[in-house]
Amino acid sequence: MKINVDRDRCVGAGQCVLAAASVFDQSDDGLVELLSPEPAQEQYDAVREAELICPSAAIEIQR
């Protein structure tokens, strides 16, 4: 799994951080920061959840 985030689309809702805090964070401007572009397998479910609940569809998973 590889993750891409589009900071231009991000609205700073922070749902990704709530779903997968070890993979996503928010920068000082409130936008998504990708901590782990290729997370460990045990994080896959949380990352999929983050992709689904992102209100601006700023997270893309390449499978």
Protein Blocks (a to p, Z undefined) as FASTA:
>chain_A
ZZdddfklpgolommmmmmmmlgccdfkopacdfblbacfklmmmmmmmmmmmmnlpacc
dZZ
